[in-house]
Amino acid sequence: MERSLLSYFGIKFDEEGFDWNEYEQGLALGSFYWLYWLTQVPGGILSKKYGPKVVYGVSNFLSALFCFVMPIASYLSFDALIILRVVQGVVTGFAWPAMQTMVGSWIPPNERSKFVSSYLGSSFGVFINYPLFGAIISISCWENVFHFCGIFGTVWFLAWCYFVYDTPAMHPRIAQDERQYIEKSLGTTVQKKIYPTPWKEILTSKIVWMILIAQWGGGWGLFTLMTQAPTYFKYIHGWDIKMSGFLSGLPHLLRILFSLFFSWCADYLLRHEKMSRTNVRKVGTAISTIVNGFFVLGLAYSGCNSFLAIVMLNLSVGFHGAVSSGPHSAMLDASPNHAGIISGISGTTACATGFISPIIVGLLTLNNQTAKQWEYVFLITAGMLFISGVLYCFFGDSKLQKWNSPETENDVEIENLDKKSAKNSNN
């Protein structure tokens, strides 16, 4: 379709495809994240003011619409593709902080780990779509991959508009007992009216900084493995697009399954008071970074052993699923009222890895696609995971912060709410 359109208007284009070297491929992959960080904090602010339903929904819908024009931009010029990818990243950056705002209004404290694991629906998308896209490319053309994404994103947006509401009180179809349970469980931790954001307290909070560090390390590991796995298996293990697509998507299925398991364990420990909230979050963070790092280390030294590389990659991405029980839930524990803002700040930090990592990979492997160069890529990744995980385990905390709500600033702590929530659940 794109080729016919360009031919109709007499615009010259390369019918044989795109001759992009490793560095240019890294730019194409990473450009999405160049300014993605720019709208992370504004996403949290806007979701507090206008509601997370609008911000999250419109952000993802616009991103889907950009998919429709991605192929034509690629044919026009490499620069046009990069510009479109950058703009798409800016628009999409509003989304995730808005989701944290919604979670703070909907999910009881002792069920957060389990719910936050639904964030890993993105991994399920990767698991399904990598092999699907490989099949689409092999039987038709690569342009149809972007057409599919645009159509699917539009259908999702329509469903989002119908099913989702900002708070339980706004939902017209919620059962009354469910609404009462949620509101009682959240208690006074959620503000009934909007107060000014305590920027100074947030930016100087040790808890927030530890979350940022954990997100940086985990983000570096995930972005590197998620975006570079097909290239790695293509050049080092000689796999075609269909095989690379399947085995690049499989680790993300494990990430979802591991996340569900870890989140169930975390919520069980909290409901039955087997472990403090802080220690539960530290365990989740340690698994998603330190344990993850050991598997990345194994991947670094797997050489040309395809079986070992598959095992290490799968386990590495899989164990990252514990992030839902670690830093993702920790920001909600610290301040459900300002979780969107904290998520925006941490997302700004984490997404920086999304464009720094591909550039480094491109520089290390430019005209030098060898197992040794990829070993360096994975050693850097393992180092990021180890350092961030150790720092969080030493200095992380998950107590409800006084600056969460002026109404309860003096003496509310999340542990008190846990007991109340557990009693409601038993009743």
N, C-alpha and C positions, 0 to 999 in steps of 0.2 A: 504494500500500500504506500509506504513512504517513498519507495523508489519510483513508483508510477507518478506520484505527486511531483517529485523533483524533476522527473523527465518531462512532465507536462509543462512545467514552468521554465524548462530549459536550464536548470541549475545543474552544474557538473558535480559529480560525486564519485567516490571510489567504489565501483561495483564489486571489487575483489575483497572487500573487508577493510580492516584498519590495521595498519602496520605500526602498532604501539610497542615500544620496548618496555622492559620491566619497570623502569622509572615512571614512564607515562601511565602504565597500568596502575601503579601505586597511587599516582595523583588522581586517577579516575575513581579508584576505590575510596581514597581518603578525603576527597574534596567535599563529600557530604558532611563531614564533621568539622570542616574548617571554621564555619560560623555557627554550627549547631549549638555550641556553648552559649552563644550570644542571647538566645531566647529562653534559656533554661530558667533563670530567675524571673524574667517577665512572665513566663508561663505560670509560676507559682503565685505571683502578684495578681495577675488577671483572673486566675481561677478563684481566688478569695473574693474578688470584686464582682465578677460576672457569673461565677459558678463553673465547676469543672466540666459539666456536661458539654457546654458550648465550646470551651477552649479545647478540650481533648478531642471532641468530635470534629470540629472544623479543621483543626490542625492535621489530623489523619486524612480527612477527606481531600484537602488541598494537596497533600502529599501524593495521594492516589491519582489525582488529576494530572500531576506532573509526569506520572509514569506514561501517560498516553503520548506525550510529546518528546519523551526521552530519545526514541529512535531517530526522529527527524533531526533533533539537535545533534546527534552523533554524526549523521551524514553531512550536516552543514559544515561543522568544523569541530575539532577537538576542543577549542576554546568555548564554543557554544555549549558543548556537553558539560564542561567543567562549571560554567556559570549556572546552568540549570541545576546541576547537582548541589551547588552551594546554596542556591535559593531554596531548593527542596529541603535541605538540611536546616536552614533557618526556620522554615515553616513548621517542620516536624519537631523542632526543639521545644515548642510550647507544650507538647503532649504529656510527657511523663510526670513533670511536677504537678500538673493538674490532677493526674490520677491519685497521687499521694494525698491531695486535698480531699478527694472523694472518699478515699479509704478512711481518713481520719473521722469522717462523718457517718460512716456506715458500719465499720467492723469493730466488734468488742475486742478489748486488749488481749484476751487469751485465745483469740482466734486469728490474730493478725498474721502469724507465720504461715498458717495454712492458706489464707486468702492471698497473701503477697506472692505465694508460689504461682498464682494464676498469671502473674507478670511474665512468667516463662512460657506463656502462650506464644511469645515471639520465637522461642526455640522450637516449639511444635511447628510453627510456620516454616522455619528453616528445614526441619526434618522432612516435612511433606514436600516443600517446594524445591529443594535442591535436586532431588531425583526427578520431580515433575518437570522442572525447567530443563534438565538435561534431556528428558524425553521430547519435550516440545521443540528444543533446538535441533535434535537429531531427525525428527520426522517432518518439521516444517521450517521455521526460521527463528532466529533469536529475537526479532522484533515482537513476536507473539508473546514472549515472556512478559514484556512491559504492558502489552494490551491486557493480558490476563490480570496482572496486578492492579491496573486501573479499574477494570470491571469489578474485581473482587472487592477492592477498597470502597467502591461506590455502593455496592450491595450492603457491605458491613455498616456504612454510615447510616443508611436507611433503617437498619435494625437498631443501631445505637440510639437514634432519635426516638424510636418507639418504646424501647425497653428501659432506658436508663434515666434516672433522676438524681438530682444533687444530694438530697437527704431523704431519710425515711418519711419525714413529715410531708414531703412534696410528692411522694409516689402515690398515684390514685388507686393502685391495685394491691398494695401491700396488706397483709393480714394485720389486724389490730394488735394481736398478742406478739407478733414478730416485731412490730414497731416499738411496742412498749419494752420488750426485752432488750433491743438494741439501745434505745435511749437510756434505759436504766443502767445498762452495762457501761456505757460511755460516761454516765454521770456528769460531773462538773468539769471533766477534762476538755470538753468541747464547748466553745464559746457560743452563747445564744445571740451575740451581736458582734460586729467586727470592731476590733481595737487596732490601734496603730501597730505595725510590725516592730518588734524590739531588735532593730538591726545591730546595735552595738553588742547586746547580749549574745545574739546568734553568732556574730563574726568573731567574738572573743571566747566562745565556748569550747572547752577542751573536747567535749563530747562530739561537737560538730566537726572539729578538725580531725578527730580519729575516724569519723565516718568518711570524711573526704579522702583520707589516706587509704582506707580499706577499699573504697570505690575506685581509686586510682589503680591500685595493684590488680584488683579483680577485673577492672575494665581493660587494662593492658593485656592481661591473659586472654580474656574472652574475645576482644576485637582482633587480636593477632591470630588466634586459632580459627575464629569464625570466618574472617575474610581471606586468610592466606591458605587454608587447608586445600582448596581445589588446585591452586598453583603448585603447592608443595608436592601433592601426589601426582600431578601431571609431569613435573620435571624430574623428580627424584625417583618415582616409582613407575612412571610411564603409563599412567592410566588415562583412558579416554574420558570424554565429558560425561557419559552416562555412569561409568563406574565411579568417577570422582564425585559426581553429584550424590550418588547413593551413600558412599562412605563418608562424605563430608556432612551429610544431613543426619546420619545415625547418632553421632555424639549428642546432638541436641535433643533427641528423644530421651536418651539417658539422663540428660540434664533435667528434664521435666520430671521423670520418675524419681530421681534422687531428691529433687526439690520437694516433691510430695511426701516422700518418706521422712526427710529431715524436718520438714515443717510439722508433720504429725507428731514426731518425737518431741519437738520443741514445745508445741502447745500442750502435750501431755505432761511434760515436766513442769510447766507453768501452772496448769490447772490443779495438779496434785502437790504443788509446792515442793517438788523434789530438788529444785535448783533455783537460784535467784535469777531474775530477768537478765541482769548484767552478764552472769556466767553463761546463760543460754545463748545470748548474742555473741559472746566471745567464742564459744564452741562452733557456732555456725560460721563465724568469720574465719576461724582457724581452718576449718574443713575446706571452705571455698577459696582460701589463699595458700596456706602452708601445705596442706595435703595435696591440693591441686598442683602446687609448685613442684612437688616430688615427681608427679607424673609427667609434667612438662620437661623436667630434667631427664627422665627416662626417654622421652621423645627426642630430646637433643642428641642422646647417645645411641639412638636406634639405628643410625646409619642407613643402609639400604635394605634393612630387614623390614619388609612390608608388614608382616604379621605383628611384629613388636610395635611398629609405628601405629598401626590401627588400634591396638590395645591401649597404648599410652594416650593417644589422642582421645579415644572414647572415654577413658577414665578421667582424664583431665577436665574435659568439658562437663562430664557428668557430675563430678564432685563440686564443680562451681555452682551447682544447683542449690547448695546450702546457703548461698547468698540471701535467699528469701528469708531465712531464719536468722541471718546476721545483720549486716548494715542496712538492708532494705527495711527491716522491721525496727531496727534501732532508732531510726529517725522519727518513726511514728511513736515509739516509746518516749523519746525525749520531749516531743512537742507535737501532739496530734493537730493542734490549731495552726501551727506553722510548718507542718511537714512538707507542704508544697514548696515553701521557700527553701527549706533545707535541702529538699530533693533537687531543686533548681541549682543551688550552689554546688552540691556534690555531683550533679549531672554535668555541670560546667567543667568540673575537674576530670571526671571520668571520660567524658567525650573527647577531651583533648587527646587522649590516647588513641582515639579512633582515626585521627589524621597524622599523629606523630609516628605511630607504629608502622603504617604502610610506607611512609617515606623512608624510615630506617630499613625496612625489609627491601624496598626497591634499591636503596643504595648498596646494601650488602650483597644483593643477588644480581645486580646489573651486569649482564653479559657473563655471569659466573654462577650458573645454576648448579651448584654442587652440594653434596651432603654436608660438607664442612661449613659452607656459608650458612646453610639452614641450621646447623648446630649452633652457630653464633646467635641466630635469631631466637632460638628457643632458650638458650642460656640467659639472654637478656630478659626474656619473659619470665623465666623461673626466678631470677633475682628480684624483679619487681614484686612478684607474688610473695616471696619469703619476707622481704623487708616490710611490706605493708601489713601482712598478717601478724608478724611479731610485735610491731608497734601497737596495733589495736589490742592485742591480748594483754599487753602491759598497761595501757592507758585508757582503754575504752570503758564506757559506762552507759547504762540504760535507764537511769532514774528520770522520772518526770521532772522537768525543769521548772523552777519558780516563775520564769518569764513566759511559760506557756500560756497562762491566763491571769490577768490582773485580778479577776474575781476570786481566785483560789491561790493566790501567789504565796501565801505565808506557809501553808503546811500540807498541801496535797502531795502525796507520793503515789506512784502507780501500784505499789504493793498493796496499799489499802483497797484500791479498786479491784485488784486481782481477787481478793477474798470475797468481796461483794459479788463480783461476776461469777465466781465459782458457785456461790450459794444459789444465785438465780438460776444457774445452769442445772444444778441438782434438783431444784424445785420444779 
